[in-house]
Amino acid sequence: MLIQSIAILATLAASPSEPQVITLEQALEIALSENVSVKVADKEIQRAEYAKKGTYAALFPQIDGSASFQRTIEKQVMYMDFDMSSIMGPGAGGSEGEGGEESSKQNNGMEVGRWNSFSAGFSAGMPLVNFQVWESLRISGQDVELAVEKARSSRLEMVTQVKSAYYSALLAKESYKVYKEVYDNALANFEKISLKREAQKASELDYARAATTLANAVPNLYDSQNAITLTLWQLKAVMGVDLDMEIDVAGKLSDYAQDMSILFGEDELNLDNNSTMRQLAIQAEQLASAVKSQQYAYLPSLNLSFVYNYSAMANDFEFSTYNWTPYSYVGLSLSIPIFSGGKRLNNVRAAKVQASELELQTENTRRQLQISIRQNINTMETAMHSYEAAGKALESAEKAYDITQASYEVGSSTLTDLNDAQLALVQARMSVSQSIFSYLNAKASLEQTLGCDFLE
């Protein structure tokens, strides 16, 4: 599909002067590869996958390196309960010649350590038993599932938007065709009456009415032309292509009239594939895992740790003469939760309340979606009945207009009668197109609600 969409885009870019006619299927294929919301949803899947991989890192050892330097400003003094001079000789701890209080202090204590202290090494640790970490891995996996489902929801919504824009463009073209015919007829009648008026076979009243009818047909013609441009812009926007690219839609609304029927049985009108309900189901699983994770906070955890350091102390910066001493250990640490002031209990309660809220939200969403299904079905049925009635009215309106026009040519009918017949014909044609458009829009909305994928 990606290759096909690239080929379509290349064709569109190769002929910028003339509009490229595309079908609904081609528009959907381009949108599935170029639509911004679809691209963002795919990026969100990648983000969730990376986050999941980051969560798995908690199972592996965490290794950190460290290095430190300390400069002593004032050394510590160590005191003993015996006379230091008996061990180290007279004047231990101080210089000779010093007297008074300072000499007494040095005779009773000894400075320890050196001015410079260096340390470098690494530490490692990993959990051996940690139920909260294990449960967080399940939540991360559910995040990926949720991102995938959100991406599917974006695609379903995009498909509906493309269909709606495509049908709107077809309706705009049908409207333009009708109003163009009205304008052409009004122009032809005005020219005929102008010739009759010059030959003094038409009154000033008929001439004024013909001119008024022609003038009234012009705004509708311009509005319908502008509607085509706007709907095509909207279609290009949801497709994700350049707005300056010249495109046109293939076919006409009447091509879809033969497929106007309710194709879904009662057993198919369920929400099993609805994206919103699937997302809520995944969120319910996440909240259930969150409750377990909070409950696991009551359980002990066991961690393994390892440290290896080299250290040296000196009074100078002659590194080659330093005596580096290694220091290392490996150990197990068991953490047993005892009392946290009710924090863990309240966290469990809060998670359960959130799960209950989601249950209520899910039930309310289910009801709203069921209402949406019924509304779409009713709209489709109404559109089918309207199309049938509008078709009969169109046949009568066409016949009445032909008779009135023939009568007007021989002078049996007035211009007012002809305008009335034409107005009825316009209304009948617009009713036919509008009923098809309403059916197609309701069908697209129903397919999105039921979760019918375009690819399927």
VEXDREN-2710 file (C-alpha; in Angstrom, 1 decimal):
% VEXDREN-2710
k/r/px/py/pz
1/MET/0.0/0.0/0.0
2/LEU/2.9/2.4/0.8
3/ILE/4.3/1.8/-2.7
4/GLN/0.9/2.5/-4.3
5/SER/0.4/5.7/-2.4
6/ILE/4.0/6.9/-3.3
7/ALA/3.1/6.2/-7.0
8/ILE/-0.1/8.2/-6.7
9/LEU/1.7/11.1/-5.1
10/ALA/4.3/11.0/-7.8
11/THR/1.6/11.1/-10.5
12/LEU/0.0/14.1/-8.8
13/ALA/3.3/15.9/-8.6
14/ALA/4.2/15.2/-12.2
15/SER/1.1/17.0/-13.6
16/PRO/0.7/20.1/-11.5
17/SER/-1.2/22.0/-14.2
18/GLU/-4.1/19.6/-14.7
19/PRO/-6.1/18.1/-11.8
20/GLN/-5.4/14.5/-11.2
21/VAL/-8.7/12.5/-10.7
22/ILE/-8.5/10.1/-7.7
23/THR/-10.9/7.6/-6.4
24/LEU/-12.0/7.2/-2.8
25/GLU/-9.7/4.2/-2.4
26/GLN/-6.7/6.1/-3.7
27/ALA/-7.5/9.0/-1.3
28/LEU/-7.6/6.6/1.6
29/GLU/-4.3/5.0/0.6
30/ILE/-2.6/8.4/0.4
31/ALA/-4.0/9.5/3.8
32/LEU/-2.9/6.3/5.5
33/SER/0.7/7.1/4.6
34/GLU/0.7/10.9/4.7
35/ASN/-1.9/12.0/7.3
36/VAL/-0.2/13.9/10.2
37/SER/-2.4/12.3/12.9
38/VAL/-1.5/8.8/11.7
39/LYS/2.2/9.7/11.7
40/VAL/1.9/11.1/15.2
41/ALA/0.1/7.9/16.4
42/ASP/2.9/5.8/14.9
43/LYS/5.5/7.9/16.7
44/GLU/3.6/7.3/20.0
45/ILE/3.9/3.6/19.4
46/GLN/7.6/3.9/19.1
47/ARG/7.7/6.1/22.3
48/ALA/5.8/3.5/24.2
49/GLU/8.1/0.7/23.0
50/TYR/11.2/2.6/24.1
51/ALA/9.6/3.3/27.4
52/LYS/8.9/-0.5/27.8
53/LYS/12.5/-1.3/27.0
54/GLY/13.6/1.3/29.6
55/THR/11.4/-0.4/32.2
56/TYR/13.1/-3.8/31.5
57/ALA/16.4/-2.1/32.4
58/ALA/15.3/-2.3/36.0
59/LEU/16.0/-6.0/35.9
60/PHE/19.6/-5.6/34.9
61/PRO/22.5/-4.5/37.1
62/GLN/22.9/-0.8/37.4
63/ILE/26.6/0.1/37.2
64/ASP/27.9/3.5/38.2
65/GLY/31.4/4.9/38.2
66/SER/32.5/7.5/40.7
67/ALA/35.6/9.6/41.5
68/SER/36.2/12.1/44.3
69/PHE/38.8/14.5/45.6
70/GLN/38.9/16.1/49.1
71/ARG/41.2/18.8/50.4
72/THR/41.4/18.9/54.2
73/ILE/41.1/22.4/55.6
74/GLU/41.6/21.4/59.2
75/LYS/42.5/17.9/60.3
76/GLN/40.7/16.0/62.9
77/VAL/42.3/15.4/66.3
78/MET/42.2/12.1/68.0
79/TYR/42.4/11.8/71.7
80/MET/43.5/8.8/73.8
81/ASP/42.9/8.0/77.5
82/PHE/46.7/7.7/78.1
83/ASP/49.7/9.9/77.6
84/MET/50.8/9.9/74.0
85/SER/54.4/10.7/75.0
86/SER/54.8/7.3/76.6
87/ILE/54.3/5.7/73.2
88/MET/55.6/8.3/70.7
89/GLY/58.1/10.1/73.0
90/PRO/58.2/13.6/74.3
91/GLY/56.7/16.3/72.1
92/ALA/54.4/13.8/70.3
93/GLY/51.7/15.6/68.3
94/GLY/53.4/19.0/68.3
95/SER/56.7/20.9/67.7
96/GLU/59.2/21.7/70.3
97/GLY/59.3/25.2/71.6
98/GLU/55.5/25.6/71.6
99/GLY/54.1/26.1/75.1
100/GLY/51.1/27.1/77.0
101/GLU/47.6/25.9/76.0
102/GLU/48.7/24.8/72.5
103/SER/51.4/22.6/73.9
104/SER/48.9/21.0/76.3
105/LYS/46.4/20.4/73.5
106/GLN/49.0/18.6/71.4
107/ASN/50.2/16.5/74.3
108/ASN/46.6/15.3/74.8
109/GLY/45.6/14.6/71.1
110/MET/46.9/13.6/67.7
111/GLU/46.0/14.9/64.3
112/VAL/44.9/12.2/61.9
113/GLY/44.6/12.0/58.1
114/ARG/46.4/13.8/55.3
115/TRP/45.7/17.0/53.4
116/ASN/44.6/15.3/50.1
117/SER/42.3/12.4/49.7
118/PHE/41.5/10.7/46.3
119/SER/38.9/7.9/45.6
120/ALA/37.8/6.2/42.4
121/GLY/35.8/3.1/41.6
122/PHE/32.4/1.7/40.6
123/SER/29.3/0.3/42.2
124/ALA/26.7/-2.2/41.0
125/GLY/23.3/-3.2/42.2
126/MET/20.3/-5.1/41.0
127/PRO/17.0/-6.3/42.4
128/LEU/16.7/-10.0/43.1
129/VAL/13.1/-10.0/44.4
130/ASN/11.0/-7.0/43.8
131/PHE/7.3/-7.6/43.0
132/GLN/6.6/-3.9/42.2
133/VAL/9.2/-3.8/39.5
134/TRP/7.9/-7.0/38.0
135/GLU/4.4/-5.6/37.9
136/SER/5.6/-2.4/36.3
137/LEU/6.9/-4.4/33.4
138/ARG/3.3/-5.6/32.8
139/ILE/2.0/-2.1/32.9
140/SER/4.7/-1.0/30.4
141/GLY/3.6/-3.7/28.0
142/GLN/0.0/-2.6/28.4
143/ASP/1.2/1.0/27.5
144/VAL/2.4/-0.3/24.1
145/GLU/-1.0/-2.1/23.5
146/LEU/-2.8/1.1/24.4
147/ALA/-0.6/3.1/22.0
148/VAL/-1.3/0.6/19.2
149/GLU/-5.0/0.9/19.8
150/LYS/-4.8/4.7/19.8
151/ALA/-3.0/4.5/16.5
152/ARG/-5.8/2.3/15.1
153/SER/-8.4/4.8/16.4
154/SER/-6.5/7.6/14.6
155/ARG/-6.7/5.6/11.4
156/LEU/-10.4/4.9/11.8
157/GLU/-11.1/8.5/12.5
158/MET/-8.9/9.6/9.5
159/VAL/-10.8/7.2/7.2
160/THR/-14.1/8.7/8.3
161/GLN/-12.8/12.2/7.7
162/VAL/-11.5/11.3/4.2
163/LYS/-14.8/9.7/3.3
164/SER/-16.8/12.7/4.6
165/ALA/-14.6/15.1/2.7
166/TYR/-14.7/13.0/-0.5
167/TYR/-18.5/12.7/-0.3
168/SER/-18.8/16.5/0.4
169/ALA/-16.7/17.2/-2.8
170/LEU/-19.1/14.9/-4.8
171/LEU/-22.1/16.7/-3.4
172/ALA/-20.5/20.1/-4.2
173/LYS/-20.0/18.9/-7.8
174/GLU/-23.6/17.7/-8.0
175/SER/-24.8/21.1/-6.7
176/TYR/-22.7/22.9/-9.2
177/LYS/-24.0/20.8/-12.0
178/VAL/-27.6/21.5/-11.0
179/TYR/-27.0/25.3/-10.6
180/LYS/-25.0/25.4/-13.8
181/GLU/-28.0/23.9/-15.7
182/VAL/-30.3/26.4/-14.0
183/TYR/-28.0/29.2/-15.1
184/ASP/-27.8/27.9/-18.7
185/ASN/-31.6/27.6/-18.9
186/ALA/-32.1/31.1/-17.4
187/LEU/-29.5/32.5/-19.9
188/ALA/-31.2/30.7/-22.8
189/ASN/-34.7/31.9/-21.8
190/PHE/-33.3/35.5/-21.3
191/GLU/-31.8/35.4/-24.8
192/LYS/-35.1/34.1/-26.3
193/ILE/-37.2/36.7/-24.5
194/SER/-34.7/39.4/-25.6
195/LEU/-35.2/38.4/-29.2
196/LYS/-39.0/38.3/-28.8
197/ARG/-38.9/41.7/-27.1
198/GLU/-37.0/43.2/-30.0
199/ALA/-39.6/41.7/-32.3
200/GLN/-42.3/43.1/-30.0
201/LYS/-43.6/39.6/-29.2
202/ALA/-42.7/39.7/-25.5
203/SER/-43.8/42.1/-22.9
204/GLU/-41.5/44.2/-20.6
205/LEU/-42.7/42.1/-17.7
206/ASP/-41.5/38.9/-19.2
207/TYR/-38.2/40.5/-20.0
208/ALA/-37.8/41.8/-16.5
209/ARG/-38.7/38.4/-15.0
210/ALA/-36.2/36.7/-17.3
211/ALA/-33.5/39.1/-16.3
212/THR/-34.3/38.7/-12.6
213/THR/-34.2/34.9/-12.9
214/LEU/-30.8/35.1/-14.7
215/ALA/-29.4/37.4/-12.0
216/ASN/-30.6/35.1/-9.2
217/ALA/-28.9/32.1/-10.8
218/VAL/-25.5/33.8/-10.8
219/PRO/-24.8/33.8/-7.0
220/ASN/-25.8/30.2/-6.7
221/LEU/-23.5/29.3/-9.5
222/TYR/-20.6/31.1/-7.8
223/ASP/-21.4/29.6/-4.4
224/SER/-21.4/26.1/-5.8
225/GLN/-18.0/26.7/-7.5
226/ASN/-16.6/28.0/-4.3
227/ALA/-18.0/24.9/-2.4
228/ILE/-16.1/22.6/-4.7
229/THR/-12.8/24.5/-4.0
230/LEU/-13.4/24.4/-0.3
231/THR/-14.3/20.7/-0.1
232/LEU/-11.2/19.8/-2.2
233/TRP/-9.1/21.8/0.2
234/GLN/-10.6/19.9/3.1
235/LEU/-10.0/16.6/1.3
236/LYS/-6.3/17.5/0.6
237/ALA/-5.9/18.6/4.2
238/VAL/-7.1/15.3/5.7
239/MET/-5.1/13.4/3.1
240/GLY/-1.9/15.2/4.2
241/VAL/-0.9/16.5/0.8
242/ASP/0.0/20.0/-0.4
243/LEU/-3.0/22.3/-0.7
244/ASP/-1.7/23.7/-4.0
245/MET/-1.8/20.2/-5.5
246/GLU/-4.5/20.0/-8.2
247/ILE/-6.8/17.0/-7.6
248/ASP/-10.4/16.1/-8.4
249/VAL/-12.7/13.4/-7.2
250/ALA/-13.8/10.6/-9.4
251/GLY/-17.4/9.4/-9.9
252/LYS/-20.6/10.9/-8.7
253/LEU/-23.0/10.4/-5.8
254/SER/-25.4/8.4/-7.9
255/ASP/-22.7/5.7/-8.3
256/TYR/-23.3/4.9/-4.6
257/ALA/-27.1/4.8/-4.8
258/GLN/-27.2/1.1/-5.8
259/ASP/-25.4/0.2/-2.5
260/MET/-27.9/2.0/-0.3
261/SER/-28.9/-0.8/2.1
262/ILE/-28.4/-1.9/5.7
263/LEU/-25.5/-4.3/5.4
264/PHE/-25.1/-5.0/9.1
265/GLY/-27.0/-7.6/10.9
266/GLU/-28.1/-7.4/14.5
267/ASP/-25.2/-9.7/15.6
268/GLU/-22.7/-7.4/13.9
269/LEU/-24.0/-4.2/15.6
270/ASN/-21.8/-4.8/18.6
271/LEU/-18.9/-2.9/20.1
272/ASP/-16.3/-5.7/20.2
273/ASN/-14.1/-3.9/17.7
274/ASN/-14.8/-0.4/18.8
275/SER/-11.5/1.4/19.4
276/THR/-12.8/3.4/22.4
277/MET/-14.0/0.3/24.2
278/ARG/-10.8/-1.5/23.5
279/GLN/-8.8/1.4/24.9
280/LEU/-11.0/1.4/28.1
281/ALA/-10.5/-2.3/28.4
282/ILE/-6.7/-1.9/28.3
283/GLN/-6.9/1.0/30.8
284/ALA/-8.9/-1.3/33.1
285/GLU/-6.1/-3.9/32.9
286/GLN/-3.6/-1.2/33.6
287/LEU/-5.5/-0.1/36.7
288/ALA/-5.8/-3.7/37.9
289/SER/-2.0/-4.0/37.6
290/ALA/-1.6/-0.7/39.4
291/VAL/-3.7/-2.0/42.3
292/LYS/-1.5/-5.1/42.5
293/SER/1.6/-2.9/42.3
294/GLN/0.4/-0.9/45.3
295/GLN/-0.4/-4.0/47.2
296/TYR/3.0/-5.4/46.4
297/ALA/4.5/-2.5/48.4
298/TYR/3.7/-4.5/51.5
299/LEU/6.0/-7.3/50.4
300/PRO/9.8/-7.4/51.2
301/SER/12.4/-6.8/48.5
302/LEU/15.8/-8.3/48.1
303/ASN/18.7/-6.4/46.4
304/LEU/22.2/-7.4/45.5
305/SER/25.0/-4.8/45.7
306/PHE/28.7/-4.7/44.8
307/VAL/31.3/-1.9/45.4
308/TYR/34.9/-1.7/44.3
309/ASN/37.0/1.5/45.2
310/TYR/40.6/2.6/45.1
311/SER/41.6/5.3/47.5
312/ALA/44.8/7.2/48.4
313/MET/45.8/9.9/50.8
314/ALA/48.8/12.3/50.6
315/ASN/50.0/15.7/51.6
316/ASP/51.3/16.5/48.1
317/PHE/50.4/16.0/44.4
318/GLU/53.1/13.6/43.4
319/PHE/50.8/10.9/42.1
320/SER/53.5/8.5/41.2
321/THR/54.4/8.1/44.8
322/TYR/50.8/7.5/46.0
323/ASN/49.9/4.3/47.7
324/TRP/46.6/3.3/46.3
325/THR/44.5/1.0/48.5
326/PRO/41.6/-1.1/47.1
327/TYR/38.3/-1.5/49.0
328/SER/35.5/-3.7/47.8
329/TYR/32.5/-5.7/49.1
330/VAL/29.5/-7.6/47.9
331/GLY/26.3/-7.8/49.9
332/LEU/22.6/-8.6/50.0
333/SER/20.0/-6.2/51.5
334/LEU/16.6/-7.2/52.5
335/SER/14.0/-4.4/52.9
336/ILE/10.9/-5.2/54.9
337/PRO/8.1/-2.6/55.0
338/ILE/6.8/-2.2/58.5
339/PHE/5.1/1.2/58.9
340/SER/4.6/4.1/56.5
341/GLY/1.9/6.2/58.3
342/GLY/-0.9/4.7/56.1
343/LYS/0.7/5.7/52.8
344/ARG/0.6/2.3/51.2
345/LEU/-2.9/1.6/52.4
346/ASN/-4.2/4.9/51.0
347/ASN/-2.3/4.3/47.7
348/VAL/-4.2/1.0/47.3
349/ARG/-7.5/2.6/48.1
350/ALA/-6.8/5.4/45.6
351/ALA/-6.0/2.9/42.9
352/LYS/-9.2/0.9/43.6
353/VAL/-11.3/4.1/43.4
354/GLN/-9.7/5.0/40.1
355/ALA/-10.6/1.5/38.8
356/SER/-14.2/2.0/39.9
357/GLU/-14.3/5.4/38.2
358/LEU/-13.2/3.7/35.0
359/GLU/-15.9/1.1/35.3
360/LEU/-18.6/3.8/35.5
361/GLN/-17.0/5.7/32.6
362/THR/-16.9/2.5/30.5
363/GLU/-20.6/1.8/31.1
364/ASN/-21.5/5.4/30.2
365/THR/-19.3/5.2/27.0
366/ARG/-21.0/2.0/26.0
367/ARG/-24.4/3.6/26.3
368/GLN/-23.4/6.6/24.2
369/LEU/-21.9/4.4/21.5
370/GLN/-25.0/2.3/21.4
371/ILE/-27.0/5.4/20.9
372/SER/-24.7/6.5/18.2
373/ILE/-25.2/3.1/16.4
374/ARG/-28.9/3.5/16.6
375/GLN/-28.8/7.1/15.3
376/ASN/-26.7/6.1/12.4
377/ILE/-28.9/3.2/11.5
378/ASN/-32.0/5.5/11.7
379/THR/-30.3/8.1/9.6
380/MET/-29.4/5.5/7.0
381/GLU/-33.0/4.1/6.9
382/THR/-34.4/7.7/6.7
383/ALA/-32.0/8.5/3.8
384/MET/-33.0/5.3/2.0
385/HIS/-36.7/6.3/2.2
386/SER/-35.9/9.9/1.3
387/TYR/-34.0/8.7/-1.7
388/GLU/-36.8/6.6/-2.9
389/ALA/-39.3/9.4/-2.5
390/ALA/-37.0/12.0/-4.0
391/GLY/-36.4/9.7/-7.0
392/LYS/-40.2/9.6/-7.7
393/ALA/-40.4/13.4/-7.1
394/LEU/-37.5/13.9/-9.6
395/GLU/-39.3/11.9/-12.3
396/SER/-42.4/14.0/-11.8
397/ALA/-40.5/17.2/-11.7
398/GLU/-38.6/16.4/-14.9
399/LYS/-41.8/15.5/-16.7
400/ALA/-43.5/18.6/-15.4
401/TYR/-40.6/20.8/-16.5
402/ASP/-40.6/19.3/-20.0
403/ILE/-44.3/19.9/-20.4
404/THR/-44.1/23.4/-19.0
405/GLN/-41.2/24.3/-21.2
406/ALA/-43.0/22.9/-24.3
407/SER/-46.1/24.9/-23.3
408/TYR/-44.1/28.0/-22.8
409/GLU/-42.6/27.7/-26.3
410/VAL/-46.1/27.7/-27.8
411/GLY/-47.3/30.4/-25.4
412/SER/-49.6/28.2/-23.3
413/SER/-47.6/28.8/-20.1
414/THR/-46.1/31.8/-18.6
415/LEU/-42.5/32.4/-17.6
416/THR/-43.6/32.2/-14.0
417/ASP/-44.9/28.7/-14.6
418/LEU/-41.6/27.7/-16.2
419/ASN/-39.6/29.1/-13.3
420/ASP/-41.8/27.3/-10.8
421/ALA/-41.3/24.0/-12.6
422/GLN/-37.6/24.6/-12.8
423/LEU/-37.5/25.4/-9.0
424/ALA/-39.3/22.1/-8.3
425/LEU/-36.8/20.3/-10.5
426/VAL/-33.8/21.8/-8.7
427/GLN/-35.3/20.9/-5.3
428/ALA/-35.9/17.3/-6.4
429/ARG/-32.4/16.9/-7.8
430/MET/-30.8/18.4/-4.6
431/SER/-33.0/16.1/-2.5
432/VAL/-31.8/13.0/-4.3
433/SER/-28.1/14.1/-3.9
434/GLN/-28.6/15.1/-0.3
435/SER/-30.3/11.8/0.7
436/ILE/-27.3/9.8/-0.8
437/PHE/-24.9/12.1/1.0
438/SER/-26.7/11.6/4.3
439/TYR/-26.7/7.9/3.9
440/LEU/-22.9/7.7/3.0
441/ASN/-22.0/10.0/6.0
442/ALA/-24.1/7.9/8.4
443/LYS/-22.6/4.7/7.0
444/ALA/-19.0/6.0/7.4
445/SER/-19.8/7.1/11.0
446/LEU/-21.3/3.7/11.7
447/GLU/-18.3/1.9/10.4
448/GLN/-16.0/3.9/12.6
449/THR/-18.2/3.2/15.6
450/LEU/-18.2/-0.6/14.8
451/GLY/-14.4/-0.5/14.3
452/CYS/-14.5/-1.6/10.6
453/ASP/-10.9/-1.2/9.3
454/PHE/-10.4/0.1/5.8
455/LEU/-7.7/-2.5/5.2
456/GLU/-10.2/-5.3/6.1
END
